[in-house]
Amino acid sequence: MASDVLYINDRITIAGWELSEQFVLAGGPGGQNVNKVATAVQLFFNIPNSPSLNDRVKANAIRLAGRRVSKDGVLMIEASRFRSQDRNRDDARERLKELILEAAAPPPPPRKKTKPTKGSIERRLKEKSGRAEVKKMRGKVGRD
C-alpha cells in the first residue's frame, strides 16, 4: 500500500489508502540489476470508489484513461522508465496527477454559431458559376 498522500491541486487530494503499488521486474537497459531487482511500479487507483473525486472528474478520468482502466474501473499505471524504484514510483504518481488534472479541467466553452460573410457567399457562388461554365464547355459541339 502507498502511504503518501497525493496532492493534485488545492481542491483535490488523494489519500494514501486509495492508492496501491506493486513492484515488478522491468525489462530494458540496466544490466544485471534488471534481472535481480523489481524496479517497475504498477500503481492502482480505484476511480469509481474514490471519495476524493466528484462524478464529473471520475467520468472524465475513466474516459481519458482508456485501456488502462479495467472493467471494474481500476486504473493501472505502469512506470518502468527509470532504473530505480523510487524514481519509477514518483513517475507513476506524477502521471496519475496529470491524468486527474486533465479530467478536472473545466469543459471548453460552447461553440458560437456564425454565419458566412457576404463576401464569402459571393465568392462561392462566383466560383460555382465558373465551374458550371467549364463543365458546359465539355459538352458535344453542336452543328450550326
N, C-alpha and C positions, 0 to 999 in steps of 0.2 A: 504494500500500500504506500502511496505517496503521502507524505505528511505535510509538505509545504503548501501553504495557501497560494493560489494563483490569482494575482490581481490583473484583471482585464482592463478596466478603466475605473473612473470614480463611482460608477453605478453598479458594475458587475464584478463580483469576487467569487471565485470557485473555491470551496472548502477542500482541504486535503483529502478528506474521506470520500469525496466524489470521484477522485482520480485513482486509478490503479496502474501500476507499472509491472512489466515483465521484461526480463533481460534474456536475450537470445544470442546465439553465435552469429557474427556478422561475416560476410564474405568480403572480398576485395583486398586492397593492399594492407599490410600490417605485419607481414612475416609470420613467425611462429605465434605471435600474440593473438592472431585471429583464431587460431586453432585451439587455444587454451582458455581465453577469457571471453565471457559473454558480454560484449560491449554494445550491441544493438539494443535499442529500447523500444518496446511496444507500449504505448500509452493508451489506456482505455478510459472512455468517458461516456456514461450513460446519459444521452441527451434528453430523452423524454421524461426521465425520473429526476432530473436536476431541479432543485428548488431555487437555484441561483439565476435561472434564465426564465424570461416570460415566454408566452406561447408563440409570439411572432418570431422571436430570436431562435427558439427551438426549431420551428418550421423552416426558417431560412438556413439554419446550420445544417439540418438534415439534407436540404436541397443542395447546398453548396458542397457538402462532403461527398456526395455521390456514392461511388462504390466502396468508399472507406467505412460506410455505416452498414451494420448488419441488419437483418430483418427485425431484430428486437430494438433497434435504434442505438446500439452501442457503437460509438466511433472509435476506430483504432488508427492511431498514428504511429508509423514505424520510422524510427530515426537511426540510420547507420552511417551517416555521412562522416563522422569523426572516429578516431581510434580509441577515444576514452569514453567510459560510461557516463561520466558527469557531463561532458560536452554534448553527448547524444541526448541525455535527459533534458538538458536546457534547450536543445534544438527542438525536441518534440513538444515541450511546453510552450515554446515560442510559436510554433506552427499552430497549436491549438488556440493560442491567444489571437493570432492573426485571423484564423477562421471565425472565431466568435466576434471579433471586432467587425469583420466584413458582414457577418449575419446581423449584427446590431445596428449597422449603418441605416440612416433613415431612407425610406424609399425615394426614388427620384421624383421630381415634381411632374404633375401630369402634363402631357403634350398639349400645346395650344394649337388648335386648327387654324390654318392660314389659307387665304385664297391666293391664286396665282395673280401676278400683276397684269395690268392691261397690256403692257409691252410684251410680256412673255406669251400671252394669249395670241397677240397679233403675229409674233414671230412664228409660233407653232402653226397657225393657220396659213401663213405665207409659205412655210416650208412644205406643208401638206399639199397646197395647190401646185407648188413647183414639182413635187414628186408625181402628182397626178398628170402634169404636162409631159414629164419624161415618159411615163408609162403609156400615155396616149400616143406618143410618137413611135412606140414599139409596134403598133398595130400594122395590119396589112395596108399597103399603099393602094388607094382607090384609083380607078381609071376615070379620066375626065372626058 
